[in-house]
Amino acid sequence: MAGGNVTALFRASTAHSPSYFTLNRAGGGQAGEITDFCIPCNPYFPTPEMFDMLGSRLREILTYYPSGADTITAELCQVLGLNPQTVAMGNGSTELITWIDHLLVRESLAVPVPTFGRWTDQPMETGKRVDMLLLPEAHGFGLDTASFVQFIRSRGSRAAVICNPNNPDGGFLPKQRVIALLDELQDLDLVVVDESFLEFADAEPEPSVAAEAVLRTNVIVLRSLGKNFGLHGVRFGYLVSNPTLAGKVRAALPKWNLNSFAETVVFMLKEHRQEYAESLSQARRDRQEMTWRLSQLPGMTVYPSQGNFLYVRLPEGVDGSVLRDRLLSEYGVLVRECSNKVGSSSRFLRLVVRPQEDVLRLMEAMEGVLYGRRIQAPEPPPQPMAPMLSQVPSPQPLPPEQAQTQPAAPMLALAQEPVSARGLVPARAPRAAPVAAELPQPMAPGYSSGTAAVDRLIAGA
């Protein structure tokens, strides 16, 4: 792979990582050799059999118009047990975020950061004031809802968004705390609960507040399908709200905003519920094991997550962008460095949860680049045997042009004491209780990620 061309793409990006197709073109068509810890996808769904079925229908899928969105939405609602009048489907959750902003956000929106970039960028692009509450690193980036309400009142925000679990840290609010927050904010124009990654959570049996949204006049719950189903390229998602709000968004959407791939997948779902449920169970087990393995690396902090990704703070003195470039060029491992997320910095990575074979390759790469040696750590505790969902390919050997006979120097020099002596953060360490007495300093209105003020804030995060 043309490593220099590829790593330059990340340095040119200001908001998001370059797409797979951009990487593939820059690397001369060798992106398939990358082990991807960047894009948060379900690696176990669709199953190989489902992909074979989609492949066999490729000609008709690409040749014919899809049905209208109302037909596809009605089928999805039948599978999920929802009322179609309370649902609007979009060409990915980003399309719905765009229309929510245009139609329902008036002058200002409050959002905790770091979080999904479109919730900060989209309203600013349309001239809204974005009030950003910095989540405290000292409390594991946990959202204290009392502080958030106080922040909203102090700023006079008219709309608010929370992501549950939050992206990039995977922080989770229990259902009753979310409902209590909705009660506190019932006077706002709009409250959005973005549940795009909630299918991967296992903290409680029924964590969604979608049923609550239907009964309230100012609440929207946003859900992603591409992330859950491992099909980002299909671009489909949906929102749930009371019929008035849902109808307002549906009326603004184009007639054929959903493509034939989305329709085909939605109509396949009822026959593959069991495989989907098993894929989520396996992803949760993978998250537990991956958390444990990463927590064994000296100086690494792994934050508790309920998403299908982990937010990690790198050891002192490690620059995430340099680490990212070396992992890619020397080992063919792609990670998400988070300096371009408002409220984060280059000391943080977001790592997607992947199968064990891929995680072992990540560990080898991290150990090689950071420490220049393997870290001797015990094997993780056994977990229940997972059902066979699909055959996930083992990592392929690097092509000759990526192999290094003289590896670059490690980024950290470590003494040779045992790993257990370093006081590592345990895999399931509880967050410290948030302190609501002192409200964190808000960002000024209308921040863009390029301002010097934000740079100073990120540097001190």
N, C-alpha and C positions, 0 to 999 in steps of 0.2 A: 504494500500500500504506500502511496505517496504521502508519507507522514507529515512533511512540512506543509503541503497543500491543505491537508485535513485540519491540522491544529490551527492554521491561520483562520479557518472559518469560525472557530470559537472566539478568537480575539476580535473578529469583526462584528460579532453578535452583540446587541445591546439589550435584548430582552429574553430571548429564548434560544435554546440550542438549535443548531442547524438540523434540517430534516434528514431522514435516512437517505432520501434520493439525492439531496445535495452532497452528503458525505460520499455516497456511492460514485457520483460523477467525479468528485474531487480525487477519490482514491482509485480511479481507473476501474470501477466495477467490482471492487473487492470488499464492499461494506458487509457482505455476508460472512466474512471472516472475523468480524468484530463481535465480542461478547458484550451485549448492550445492557448496562445498568442505568441508562438514562431515561428511556421512555417507559412510563409506568403502565405496563400491560399485563394482562393475565396470561401466563405462558402455557396454561393447560386447556384453554378453550379459545376457539372451537377445537374439537378433537380432530385427529387426522381424517377420520371418516367423514366428518362434516366438511372439511376442506375439500376432500375428494368429491363430495356431492356438489359443492359450490363450483368446483372446476368443471364438472361434467355439464353444468348449466351455463357456463361462461358466455357462450355465444348468445343465448336468448337474453341473459341479464344485460349484456352490453348493447344488444340490438333494439330492445323495446323500451318504450316509456314505462316508468313505474306507475302504479296507481296513485291517486291523490293522497295527500297526507291524512285525510280523514279516515280512509280505508286502512292504512297502515297503523294509525293511532288506535283505531277500534280493535285491531287484532292484538296490539301490545297490551291494551287495557284488559282484554279478555284473559290474557296470560297472567297479568299482574293483579287482577282483581280490582281494577280502578274504574271509575266512571269517566267515559271519554269527555264529558263536559268539563271535567276538572283538569284535563291534560292538554298540553301543547307539545308537539314533537318538533325538534329542530335539527338542522344539518350540523350536528355537534352541539355541545353545551355552549361553545363560544358564540354561535349564532343566537342562541337564546339570551346570553348575557348582553349581546349587542342590542337586541330588541327590548329587553328589560330596561336598559339604560335609556334608550330613545323614548320609550313610551311611559315609563313609570318613575324614573329618577328625575327629580326636578332640579334643585339647586345644589344639593350636597349629599355626600354619602360617606358614612363612617365605616372603616374596615381595620381590623387588626393586621399588623404586618410583622414578619414576612407571611405572605400568602400567595395564592394563585395570581399571577401578574395581570390578567385581564380585568380583575376586580379593581385594580388601581389605575391601570392604563386607559381602559375603555371610557370611564366617566371623564377623565381629564381630556381625552381627545375630543369630547363634545362640550368642553367648557365648564364642566361641573367642578365644584370644590370637593376634593377628596380629603377627608379627615382621617389620618392614619395613627392608630395607637400602637406603639412599639411593644411587642410581646417581650417580657423580660427573660433574658437568657438564664438569669440566676434561678428562675422558677421553672426551668425546663421548657420555656416558651408556652407555658400553659396560659389559657385565657381565663382571667378572673372576671366573671360576668358583672359583678358589682362595679368594678373599676371601669368596665366598658360602658355600662349605663351612665355612670358619672361623667365619663369622657364625652358621650353623646350629648348629655344635657349641657355640659360646659361649652361645647362647640355649636350647639343648636343644629346638629345634623338632622336632616329630614328623612334619610333612609340609612339602612345599615345592612351589612353583610357579615356572616360568619361562615367559614368552611369547616365541616365536621365529618370526617377528620380533616385537619388542616393540612394544606400542602405549602411548604415542604416538610414540616416536622412530624406529621402524623398525630398531632394532639387531638384528643377526643373529649367531648363533653357528654355526660350521660343524658339520656332523654329528658328526665325530669328537670335538669338544670336548663336545657334548651327551652322547654315549655315555660319555665319560670321567666327566662329572658324574654320570650315572646309576650308574656303577660306584662312585663315592665315596659315594653316598647309598643304597646298596642295603639298609642297615639301617633306613631310615625306614619309617613306616607307609605313606607314599604320596608319590610324586613325579609331578606333572602337568607335561607339556610342552604348552602351548597353541599349536598351529600354525594358528590361525585365518586368518592372512594368508600362510601359507607358499607358497601357490600363486603368489603374485606375485613370489617370490624368484627370482633368476637367478645367485646367487653360486656355486652348484655344481649339478650335474645332478640328483642325488637327495638332497635335504637332509632329508627326513622320517626320523624315528626310529620310525615306526609299527611297522615289522617288529621292531624291538628290544623295543617295549612288549609285544608278544604273548609274548615269551620270558621276561619278567621278572614277578615276583610283586607288585611294588609300583609299577608305572608305568602311567600313563594318558596317551595322546595325544589331544588334543581338536582337532577340525577343524570349521570353519564352512562351510556351503554357501551361506547367504544372501549373504555378502560376496563370495565367489568368483563366484557366478552372477548378482550384481546384483539379488537378490530378497530384500531384508531383510524385506519384508512377509510372505513365505511362512513364515518362522520354521522353519528346519530346520538341524540340525547333527548330528554324530556323534562318538563316541569309539571308540578302539581300545585294547584291553588284553588281558591273558590271559583265557581264558573265565570264570574264577571272578569276577574283578572286573566284567567286562562283564555277566555274568549277574546279579550282584547289583544293578547299576543297572537292567538291563532289567526285573527282577522288581518294582521299585518304581514304574516308569513306568505311567501309565494306558494302557488298551487302545487308545484312540483319541487318543493325544497328538499324532499327525501328521494334518494336514488334507488335504483332497482336492487343493488346489493343490500341496502338497508331493508327493503321490503322482503327480500328472500330470507335474510337472517331472522327477521321478526317472525315470519311464518314458519320457520324451522324450530323456534324455541320450545313450543309446547311438547315436541317430541324428544327434547334433550334436556329436560329440567334436571334429571338426576346427574347427568354428566356435568352440568353447570354447578350444581351444589357441591359435587365432589371436587371440582376445580378450585372453588373458594376455600374448601377445607384444607386442600393441599397447600394453597398459597399461604394460609395462616400458619400451618406447620413450618413451612419454609421461612416465614418471617421470624418465628421463634428461634430456629436454628441459626439463621443468618445473624440475628441480633447477638446471640451468644458468641458466635465465632468472632465477630467484629469487636466485641467487648474485651476479647483477649489481647488485642493489639496494644502495646504500651503507649500510654498517652492519649488514646482514642476515647472520646465520649460518645456513647450511643443513646439517643433519646428514645423513650418509650413511644411506640407508634401503633396506631390502629389502621393505618393505610397499608398499601402494598409497596411501601418504600420506607427507608430509614434515613433519618437526618443525623449526621455525625459531625462532631467537631474534631478537627484534626489536631495532632500534637502541636505543642507550642513551637513556633518558628517555621511551620510548614505552610507554604503558599499553595492553595488549592488549584490554581490555574496551572502552576508548574507541575504539580502532581498529576493533574488530568492529562496534560500533554505527554508526560512520560509514560503513564499507564497505557495510553493509546499507541504511542509510537514504539514502545519496547515490548508490550505484551498484547496489544490488540484488545484492550479492555476500555470501554467507554463509560465515563461517569459524568454526573451532573454537578459541576462546580457552581456555587450559588452566590458569587459576588454580584451578579447582575439582578438579584432579587432585592427589592427594597426592604431594608431591615435585616438583611443578612450580610455576609462578608466572605472573603476568599478563604476563611478558615473552615468553611462548612461545605460538605457534600451532601447531596440527596442520592441515595443508592436504592435502586429498584430491587424488590425482593425477587429472587430468581431460584431455579432448582439447584440442588446441592452441587452438581457437577460444575455449574457456572460459578457458584460461590467459592468453591475450592480454587478455581482459576483466579478469581478476584483476590483471594487471600494470598496466593502465591505472588501475584503482581504487587499488591500493597506491601507485603513483607520485603520483596526485592527492592522496590523503589525507596521505601521509607527507611529500612533498616539494613539492607544489604545481606540479610540472612533469614532463614526460616525461624519462626517463633514456635518453640516447643510448648504446646498447650494440650491439655487433656481433651478427649473427645466429648462432644456435648451429650447431656443425658438422653437416653433413648426416648423416642416418641412413638405413639401408636402407628402401626403400619398404614401407609396411605394406599388407597385403591389405585389400580393402574388406569390412569386417565389417557395418557398419550405417551408416545416414545419421544422424549426430549433428547435431541442429539448431544453427545458429549462434545466438549470443546475440541475444535480442530487444531492441529499443530500450526504454529505460525509459518507463513511463507518464508522462504530463505531470506528475502530482502528485509524482513523484520527481525530476524534472529541477530543477536549482538554477541560477537565473540568477546568484546571488551565492554561489559555493562557499565553504564554511567555510575558515578558515585552515589551511595545512598544519601537521602535527604537528612537523616538523623544519625547521630553517633550514639550508640547505646552501650551502657555497661552490660556485663554478662550475668547479672543477677536473675533469678527466676522471675517469670512474668507475674506470678502470684504475689510477689513482694511489692508491686507497684501501685497498689490501692486503686485498681481499675473500677470503673462504674459498672455495677452488675447489670445483666441484661434486662431485668425487670425492675430496676430501681424506681421507687415511687417518686413522683414530683414533690418538691417541697410545697407546702401550702402557700398559695398566693397571699400577699399582703395587700389589703385593699385600702389601708389607711392613707397611703401616699400615692396619688395618681401619677403614673409615668408621664414624662414630658411628651406632649403631642408634637407631631410634625406640623409645620405651618401649612396653611391651606394651599391647594394647587401645586403641590410638589411634583416635579418630574424627576425621574431617576438620574438626570444629568446635572442637577444643580449641585453646587459646592456644599450647600447645607446638608443634603442627603449624603454626600460623600463623607462629610464629617460625622454624621450620625452613624452610618454604616461602619466607619472605622472604629467608633467607640462601642459598637454593639457587643 
